Amino acid sequence: MIDESGLRVDGRRPDELRPIKMEVGVLSNADGSAYIEQGKSKVLAAVYGPRELHPRHLALPDRAILRCRYHMAPFSVEERKSPAPSRREIELSKVIREALEPAIFLEKFPRTAIDVFIEVLQADGGTRCAGTTVAALALADAGIPMRDLVAACAAGKVDGILVLDLSDIEDKEGEADMPVSYMPNLGLISLLQMDGSLTLEEFKQALNLALEGCKQIYKLQKEALKAKYVAIKEEVESCLQS
Amino acid sequence: MFYFENRQIVTPGDLLAEGDYIAGNNTYKSGNRIYASRLGLVEYQGKTVQVIALNTVYIPSPGDQVIGRIEDVNINGWTVDINSPYKALLRVSDAVNKPFRQQKDDLTSFLDVGDLILAKVIAFDRTMDPLLTIREPGLGKITHGQIVKVSPAKIPRIIGRRASMVNLLKRETECKITVGQNGIILVSGPTPEHEKLAILAIEKISQEAHTSGLTDRISEMIRREKGVKT
């Protein structure tokens, strides 16, 4: 999995992220939306709300509830995936919801619901992290007040070497995979999972590696959020000069 | 200490200021640090630090003028969609002047599902749905004109400082423009062409709300569009 010069299957260094492209405001009918391409993984997120909650009895008197749906399109993987939510998707929906919840001021909108839909269009590893990252962007785009953006990234071990941002094959062939979601400005971790095995020392190193990855993704998130408005501003300014 | 320049774009979680400052709109305080909670433009004004959001949701506040659509007719009033997370209630006593007899009078003869109304919020305390009234001069059912929807965050920009922007629009396009705080705007003019021009201008303002020198550009745009037509 790692060649003599220390490069990975897709030619990356062990501590290198896959090329990432993010875009905000891609869906006109959603209150907020975003799209991410992280290597070959492609994920779309849409946010609706805060809006009136149905069924009503689920509403909480003191805060909004966050509902999250992580879903993989049938064509997102090599073998057609049934569109019905699988056990794995239900778990990831919960995990992503809990990763986003601490970032949102839910108490500002009592008795309402915020719905987040995460649709994986093409899966090549790291989709729960890409899903969290892109959902945070869509929430910010929807104008929902947040403590911080949430950036997520995985680290793991492949062929005895600690690597950042695993692709599908590295996840399957490697020894360990550890997704982490992080709120960089607050310094808080909101998701930490691991499968495989790492020694305590390796775990500490892998965690630091993942946090560094999150910080890089966080920078890209900020740029993507601003891009939509900066473009208009520059266009206007260039019109004024000419 | 300030970490940004005035009117720079900030994202949620950005550290805006540190020290003895007051956290204004769309910011929050943790210790003596002030962070942004929404995507927007920072504004440092003396001791207050605030963010002018680029997108928000409408939260009703007593005294706001809003435009809503009747969604349902109940026994003693109507439910109104006011483009907010909360459904508004309009009671018969806040809508009709004469006493209302439940057995004889039909509520749908006053307002029916789908009707648009210009109303004022009289109460909202987050534990109950907002209450509206139309028993004030100028309020009531909307009978003509066109509706434009923008983000509620852009409303202050469309009104402008001391209503300068909306007055400019009214003067230049000869339309009557009624701005609802909930992001819905009613435009009614002498001809559909006038209304179209006003809507175009409103959409441009909402698109470019975060840029400076907007009033001049809008008046120039309207003049140019008018020139094309005549």
Interface residues (C-beta under 8 A of the other chain):
Chain A: D31 G32 G49 P50 R51 E52 P61 A103 F105 F109 P110 R111 T112 A140 D141 A142 G143 I144 P145 M146 R147 D148 L149 M183 P184 N185 L186 Q221 K222 L225 K226 Y229 V230 I232 K233 V236 E237 L240
Chain B: I9 T11 P12 G13 D14 L15 N26 Y28 Y35 S37 R38 L39 A53 L54 N55 T56 V57 P85 Y86 K87 R126 T127 S151 A153 Q207 E208 H210 T211 G213 R217
